[in-house]
Amino acid sequence: MSEINDLVVGGYQFNSRADADKARDEQKKIAYIEAHMNMDNPESVLTIYEKMLSNRIFATPVGLDYLKEIRDYLISREEIDNEAVKPLELNRMYSLGQESVTEEELPKRRVVPAKKKNPFEERFFFSLVLNILLVIAVAAMFVIATTSDNPNIINYENSLVNKYASWEQDLREREDRIREEEKRLGISTTEEDAYGNE
């Protein structure tokens, strides 16, 4: 019997303790709002009412009863235009079990749940992008290595051969110039004496 009493709040018997606790929380909110709301000022009551509707503060029948009382109060006041008082929106369907419910009667979804992504797909996509970037980086390094003038692992041998070939060419050109100068000056040294006996 105690368990059933724990599920009864505001004259409603709820099916779960969580729903009953939510209704009790709504009772506390109602008490707070009533303590701080000035019922003599219908404009401020209308503003608070609209705020409660837009923020969906109340969801249980206990809270909805309170909202209905406030709505009835606002409609009864001459200072407030009845069309300015919004109706209560119910977030439940009471006729879903019947076959007569048409597509137009079903409520429109306000929030579309986010599509859950498969963690494997996210990892695969990340891995794919990373691999593509790495391939591009390696290809760029090969292009730089083959087109660069500086010696590296790929063109090191060619670079050294070219370097020594150019040195040898410079030495031959110098030797030829020296021989021409010797001939012009009439210095008669033999090639063996000038460059050591080879």
DAQUIGI-V247533 format. One record per backbone hydrogen bond with DSSP energy under -1.0 kcal/mol. CO is the residue of the C=O (numbers start at 0). NH is the residue of the N-H. E is the energy in kcal/mol with one decimal. If there is no record, write none. Layout:
co=CO nh=NH e=E
co=CO nh=NH e=E
//
This chain:
co=0 nh=4 e=-1.9
co=1 nh=5 e=-1.7
co=6 nh=13 e=-2.9
co=8 nh=11 e=-1.7
co=11 nh=8 e=-2.7
co=15 nh=19 e=-2.0
co=16 nh=20 e=-2.8
co=17 nh=21 e=-2.1
co=18 nh=22 e=-2.2
co=19 nh=23 e=-2.2
co=20 nh=24 e=-2.3
co=21 nh=25 e=-2.1
co=22 nh=26 e=-2.0
co=23 nh=27 e=-1.9
co=24 nh=28 e=-2.1
co=25 nh=29 e=-2.5
co=26 nh=30 e=-2.3
co=27 nh=31 e=-2.2
co=28 nh=32 e=-2.8
co=29 nh=33 e=-2.8
co=30 nh=34 e=-1.8
co=31 nh=35 e=-1.3
co=32 nh=36 e=-1.7
co=37 nh=40 e=-1.5
co=40 nh=44 e=-1.9
co=41 nh=45 e=-2.6
co=42 nh=46 e=-2.0
co=43 nh=47 e=-2.3
co=44 nh=48 e=-2.7
co=45 nh=49 e=-2.6
co=46 nh=50 e=-2.0
co=47 nh=51 e=-2.6
co=48 nh=52 e=-2.1
co=49 nh=53 e=-2.6
co=50 nh=54 e=-2.3
co=51 nh=56 e=-1.7
co=59 nh=63 e=-2.5
co=60 nh=64 e=-2.3
co=61 nh=65 e=-1.5
co=62 nh=66 e=-2.3
co=63 nh=67 e=-2.3
co=64 nh=68 e=-2.1
co=65 nh=69 e=-2.2
co=66 nh=70 e=-2.5
co=67 nh=71 e=-2.7
co=68 nh=72 e=-2.3
co=69 nh=73 e=-2.5
co=70 nh=74 e=-2.5
co=71 nh=75 e=-1.7
co=80 nh=83 e=-1.5
co=94 nh=97 e=-1.3
co=117 nh=121 e=-1.8
co=118 nh=122 e=-2.3
co=119 nh=123 e=-2.7
co=120 nh=124 e=-2.6
co=121 nh=125 e=-2.4
co=122 nh=126 e=-2.9
co=123 nh=127 e=-2.7
co=124 nh=128 e=-2.5
co=125 nh=129 e=-2.4
co=126 nh=130 e=-2.6
co=127 nh=131 e=-2.3
co=128 nh=132 e=-2.3
co=129 nh=133 e=-2.2
co=130 nh=134 e=-2.4
co=131 nh=135 e=-2.3
co=132 nh=136 e=-2.3
co=133 nh=137 e=-2.5
co=134 nh=138 e=-2.6
co=135 nh=139 e=-2.4
co=136 nh=140 e=-2.1
co=137 nh=141 e=-2.1
co=138 nh=142 e=-2.3
co=139 nh=143 e=-2.5
co=140 nh=144 e=-2.6
co=141 nh=145 e=-2.4
co=142 nh=146 e=-1.9
co=143 nh=147 e=-1.1
co=151 nh=155 e=-1.0
co=154 nh=158 e=-2.3
co=155 nh=159 e=-2.4
co=156 nh=160 e=-2.6
co=157 nh=161 e=-2.6
co=158 nh=162 e=-2.2
co=159 nh=163 e=-2.7
co=160 nh=164 e=-2.4
co=161 nh=165 e=-2.1
co=162 nh=166 e=-1.9
co=163 nh=167 e=-2.6
co=164 nh=168 e=-2.3
co=165 nh=169 e=-2.3
co=166 nh=170 e=-2.6
co=167 nh=171 e=-2.2
co=168 nh=172 e=-2.2
co=169 nh=173 e=-2.3
co=170 nh=174 e=-2.6
co=171 nh=175 e=-2.6
co=172 nh=176 e=-2.1
co=173 nh=177 e=-2.7
co=174 nh=178 e=-2.5
co=175 nh=179 e=-2.1
co=176 nh=180 e=-2.2
co=177 nh=181 e=-2.6
co=178 nh=182 e=-2.4
co=179 nh=183 e=-2.3
co=180 nh=184 e=-2.5
co=181 nh=185 e=-1.3
co=181 nh=186 e=-2.2
co=189 nh=193 e=-2.6
co=190 nh=194 e=-2.0
//
